[in-house]
Amino acid sequence: MALLDQLPALIGVMVGSVASYAAQSLTERRKWKREREERWDDKRFETYGRYANALKAQLRVAQRIGAALGFADVADPLEPAEGLPLLAEAESQRATQWESVLLVGDAGTIAAARRWHETIWTIELLVREGTVDPVQWTKAHQLASAARDGFYESARRDLGIAGAPPPSGQWPRSWRAELSE
């Protein structure tokens, strides 16, 4: 009879233990998922940043070669003989970073990154061909600028960064036009 009297208390202890274990397990699981998501957010942030920097470096080399060929709105000319090997190296660095974007990026950001590097390839093609066509040069830079904006917008959304992306870069640069006024 003494055991029967204690049975409700034993059941209460067992139910409390199971509930405590379940609550602790859920808490630990949520904590682990949150920490994992934060790690991946950090990794995506670093990956997107490295990729953007690699593309900007590639664009800068192409622009400098373009300046040597007579394209407007670019300073610091770099002769093609010296610049083309640097451009090939910059493309190699971009391609290396691309693999990381493919690994950690979401579909929208990968598509935007691909669009951006394809517009950079267009600029690269113009300098490799060596023909000076100011209309194509300006249009290619406008497309690259728009593609860059699309990449940053998509990357910010993927990273959960609130607010509008940075203002768009205009080509040719407005400060250059202001000097002509």
Buried (B, 14 or more C-beta within 10 A) or exposed (E): EEEEEEEEEEEEEEEEEEEEEEEEEEEEEEEEEEEEEEEEBEEBBEBBEBBBEBBBBBBBBBBBBBBBBEBEBBEEBBEBEEBBEBBEEBBEBBEEBBEBBEEBBBEBBBBBBBBBBEBBBBBBEBBBEEEBEEEBBBEBBBBBBBBBBBBBBBBBBBBEEEEEBEEEBEBBEEEEEEEEE
